[in-house]
Amino acid sequence: MKKIIALLLAAAMMIVVAGCGGGDQAASKGGNSGSGSKQITMGFSQIGAESEWRTANTESIKQAAKDAGINLQFSDAQQKQENQIKAIRSFIAQGVDIIAFVPIVETGWDTVLKEAKDAKIPVVVVDRDVKLSDDSLYVAKIGTDSIKEGNNVFKWIDEYMAKEKKTPRDGGSQYNVVVLEGTVGSSVAIRRQEGFKDALAKSANAGKYNILASQTGEFTRQKGQEVMESFLKSYGPKIDILFAYNDDMALGAIQAIEKAGLKPGKDITIISIDGVKGMFQAMIDGKANCTVECNPLQGPLLMETAKKILAGEKVEKLVYVDEGVFPADVAAKTLPERKY
């Protein structure tokens, strides 16, 4: 009888050990959070809250982390790269499972990302791009195609000016364009400019356009208004087209144009990038002409990608979200469907 009891106890111990071993194996692979598996902790550094778009981007990431059962350690850099570097180093010290961040500017990341790699913590770049000496310092970049967005802006302008048979306000032979750029040194500003100028250079109608002035509006509504006021003082009667690198700057510029006694969307054709609700309302009100979408709802894709990386699955180096182009004539129909 003693031998039988001993055998039964030994078998029970083996079952318990096997069960614990299985749990540890699942946890080591990352996996979904829940019973029997380790919860993933993600350190995430956001650049700030400079616009409607960025607010929607942040909300998407926070909600997606909650839905995916991921513990999100969120840090707001308040538009300062040094704050992001401190946050990433803090995430490394905490021993998070994965780090994701939206880089304020393209350069200056090699050292801190090397520290993350040495700590065996994978890094995902979100929304904007980085310029590194070693691309293996990050596993994947998810977000939007800024070059394509810039391309889409010029293509829409060129088609619209021809379709509407617009003539230059100064009576000349060229349409004069003013540009509100984004944060100096940010990948999104650099690539939107690259995409726009590349499409312009390749167009058969390139000679019809003259970039009259181009200056940063820092991606904010207030600065967009200030810079547009300056453009109007210097070039008022000459300006035919405003291209703003984001909707918030365009909305600020609309205020400046109205203040100057002009009709935005009519006297000056206005196109910007993002696709926020405020810009759709401006188009419905006849004060803007088009917005090229830059989709901020990147949270679900980020969480899905993070889980795949931690499970050892191969992921694409570049993953883009879907985006569209929305002219004023579809704004009223489309606005109720917008989530940001």
Buried (B, 14 or more C-beta within 10 A) or exposed (E): EEEEEEEEEEEEEEEEEEEEEEBEEBBEBBBEBEEEBBBBBBBBBBBBEBBBBBBBBBBBBBBBBEEBBBBBBBBBBEBEBEBBBBBBBBBBEEEBBBBBBBBBBBEBBBEBBBBBBEEEBBBBBBBBBBBBEEEEBBBBBBBBBBBBBBBBBBBBBBEBBEEEEBEBBBEEEBBBBBBBBBBEBBBBBBBBBBBBBBBBEEBEBEEBBBBBBBBBBBBBBEBBBBBBBBBBEEBBEBBBBBBBBBBBBBBBBBBBBEEBEBEBBEBBBBBBBBBBBBBBBBBBEEBBBBBBBBBBBBBBBBBBBBBBBBEEEEBEEEBBBEBEBBBBEBBEEBBEEBEB
